[in-house]
Amino acid sequence: MTRETEQKPANLLLDNLELLQQGMDTDVPVLDLACGNGRNGLELAARGIGVVFADHSAESLRFVEQQLAARNLSGRLWQVDLEEEATAPLAGARFSSILVFRYLHRPLFPALLHAVIPGGLIIYETFTTANRRFGRPNNPRFLLKPGELKAIFRNWETIHYFEGLKKNPDRAVAQIVTRKP
């Protein structure tokens, strides 16, 4: 993937921007979880949506900070170890919606379900076990099992669900756009 491709927001987010903005509580920010270079949150910030960019990497957050400054945008940076369960990083946090792309840490799911305000969305896309044929990631800890993502959000309204192969680049993913009741 090129740097340009890496900066383009995910199609799943772009396809659901209008939905995300409808009825959104503008006083409550969106969480871009494990944001990496911030490509998705930066798109929201450019549209005037409050975003919290969360990642464990100081380098990634510095890049996001530079991008925000270069584009005269605002956002909150949060350096956090999302996998440090003893600290419960999302405890007490509230977000209007949560974006998760290319990241999986199963112990976080209960906290994600709780952190979204009623009526808020989770837009989630990550790799499935079928991705092994394309290379990385191939560790089962980082790959969803068939139907796993849909099962996690079974009590929420499913707006979009896809599980299968995507192109450019080739990858096997599960996607969900779901609304908290």
C-alpha positions as CSV (number, residue, x, y, z in Angstrom):
1,M,0.0,0.0,0.0
2,T,1.2,3.5,-0.8
3,R,1.3,6.4,1.7
4,E,-1.5,8.0,-0.4
5,T,-3.7,4.8,-0.1
6,E,-3.0,4.7,3.6
7,Q,-4.2,8.3,4.0
8,K,-7.5,7.7,2.1
9,P,-10.4,7.1,4.5
10,A,-11.8,3.6,4.5
11,N,-14.7,3.1,2.0
12,L,-16.9,1.7,4.8
13,L,-16.6,5.0,6.6
14,L,-17.1,7.1,3.5
15,D,-20.2,5.1,2.6
16,N,-21.7,5.7,6.1
17,L,-20.8,9.3,6.8
18,E,-24.3,10.6,6.3
19,L,-25.6,8.0,8.7
20,L,-23.0,8.8,11.2
21,Q,-23.8,12.5,11.2
22,Q,-27.6,12.0,11.4
23,G,-28.9,12.5,14.9
24,M,-25.3,12.7,16.3
25,D,-24.8,14.3,19.7
26,T,-22.2,17.0,18.6
27,D,-21.2,17.5,22.3
28,V,-19.9,13.9,22.5
29,P,-16.9,13.0,20.3
30,V,-16.3,10.1,18.0
31,L,-13.5,7.7,19.0
32,D,-11.1,6.7,16.3
33,L,-9.7,3.6,18.1
34,A,-6.2,2.4,17.3
35,C,-6.2,5.2,14.8
36,G,-2.8,4.7,13.3
37,N,-2.2,7.6,10.9
38,G,-5.6,9.0,11.6
39,R,-7.0,8.6,8.1
40,N,-10.6,8.0,9.3
41,G,-10.7,10.5,12.1
42,L,-9.1,13.2,10.0
43,E,-12.0,12.8,7.5
44,L,-14.5,13.4,10.4
45,A,-12.5,16.3,11.8
46,A,-12.5,17.9,8.3
47,R,-16.3,17.8,8.5
48,G,-16.3,19.6,11.8
49,I,-17.0,16.4,13.9
50,G,-15.2,16.2,17.2
51,V,-12.8,13.2,17.3
52,V,-10.6,11.5,19.9
53,F,-7.6,9.9,18.2
54,A,-6.5,6.9,20.3
55,D,-3.4,4.9,19.7
56,H,-0.5,3.3,21.7
57,S,2.1,4.8,19.3
58,A,3.4,8.2,20.1
59,E,4.8,8.4,16.6
60,S,1.4,7.8,15.0
61,L,-0.2,10.4,17.2
62,R,2.6,12.9,16.3
63,F,1.7,12.3,12.7
64,V,-2.0,12.9,13.4
65,E,-1.1,16.1,15.3
66,Q,0.9,17.3,12.3
67,Q,-1.9,16.5,9.9
68,L,-4.4,18.3,12.2
69,A,-2.2,21.4,12.3
70,A,-1.5,21.3,8.5
71,R,-5.2,21.2,7.8
72,N,-6.2,23.7,10.6
73,L,-8.4,21.0,12.2
74,S,-8.9,20.2,15.8
75,G,-9.0,16.8,17.6
76,R,-8.0,15.3,20.8
77,L,-5.0,12.9,21.0
78,W,-5.0,10.1,23.4
79,Q,-2.0,7.9,23.8
80,V,-3.3,4.7,25.5
81,D,-2.3,1.1,25.7
82,L,-5.7,-0.4,24.7
83,E,-4.5,-3.9,25.6
84,E,-3.6,-3.1,29.2
85,E,-6.7,-4.6,30.9
86,A,-5.6,-3.6,34.4
87,T,-6.1,0.0,33.5
88,A,-9.5,-0.5,31.8
89,P,-8.7,2.3,29.3
90,L,-12.4,2.9,28.2
91,A,-13.9,2.7,31.7
92,G,-16.3,5.6,32.1
93,A,-15.7,6.9,28.6
94,R,-18.6,8.0,26.4
95,F,-18.5,8.5,22.6
96,S,-21.2,9.3,20.0
97,S,-19.7,6.6,17.8
98,I,-16.6,4.5,17.6
99,L,-14.5,3.7,14.5
100,V,-12.3,0.6,14.5
101,F,-10.3,-0.4,11.4
102,R,-7.7,-3.1,11.1
103,Y,-7.5,-3.8,14.9
104,L,-8.8,-6.6,17.1
105,H,-8.4,-7.1,20.8
106,R,-11.3,-9.2,21.9
107,P,-11.2,-8.2,25.6
108,L,-12.1,-4.7,24.5
109,F,-15.5,-5.6,23.1
110,P,-17.5,-5.2,26.3
111,A,-16.0,-1.8,26.9
112,L,-16.8,-0.8,23.3
113,L,-20.4,-1.8,23.7
114,H,-20.7,0.2,26.9
115,A,-18.8,3.3,25.7
116,V,-21.1,4.2,22.8
117,I,-24.1,6.4,23.8
118,P,-27.6,5.1,22.9
119,G,-28.3,5.7,19.2
120,G,-24.6,5.9,18.5
121,L,-22.8,3.8,15.9
122,I,-19.9,1.4,15.8
123,I,-18.2,1.1,12.4
124,Y,-15.9,-1.8,12.5
125,E,-13.8,-3.5,9.9
126,T,-11.0,-6.0,10.5
127,F,-9.5,-9.2,9.1
128,T,-11.0,-12.7,9.3
129,T,-9.3,-16.1,9.5
130,A,-9.7,-16.3,5.7
131,N,-7.0,-13.6,5.4
132,R,-4.3,-16.1,6.1
133,R,-4.1,-16.9,2.4
134,F,-3.1,-13.2,1.7
135,G,-0.3,-13.1,4.3
136,R,-0.4,-10.8,7.3
137,P,-2.0,-10.6,9.7
138,N,-2.2,-14.3,10.1
139,N,-2.1,-14.7,13.9
140,P,-5.5,-16.1,15.1
141,R,-5.5,-13.5,17.9
142,F,-5.8,-10.8,15.3
143,L,-8.3,-12.6,13.0
144,L,-12.1,-12.8,13.4
145,K,-13.8,-16.2,13.2
146,P,-16.7,-16.6,10.8
147,G,-19.7,-14.8,12.1
148,E,-17.9,-13.5,15.2
149,L,-18.3,-9.8,14.6
150,K,-22.0,-10.1,14.0
151,A,-22.5,-12.2,17.1
152,I,-20.8,-9.6,19.3
153,F,-23.3,-7.0,18.2
154,R,-26.4,-9.3,18.1
155,N,-28.4,-7.1,20.4
156,W,-27.7,-3.9,18.3
157,E,-29.4,-2.8,15.1
158,T,-27.3,-4.1,12.2
159,I,-27.3,-1.5,9.4
160,H,-24.6,-3.1,7.3
161,Y,-22.8,-6.4,7.5
162,F,-20.3,-8.0,5.2
163,E,-17.9,-10.9,5.6
164,G,-15.8,-11.9,2.6
165,L,-13.1,-10.8,0.2
166,K,-12.2,-7.3,-0.7
167,K,-9.8,-6.1,-3.5
168,N,-7.1,-3.5,-3.8
169,P,-5.4,-4.7,-1.8
170,D,-6.7,-8.3,-1.5
171,R,-7.9,-9.1,2.0
172,A,-10.5,-11.1,3.9
173,V,-12.5,-8.9,6.2
174,A,-15.6,-8.6,8.3
175,Q,-17.4,-5.3,8.4
176,I,-20.3,-4.0,10.5
177,V,-22.1,-0.8,10.9
178,T,-24.4,-1.1,13.9
179,R,-26.5,1.2,16.1
180,K,-26.8,0.9,19.9
181,P,-30.4,0.7,21.0
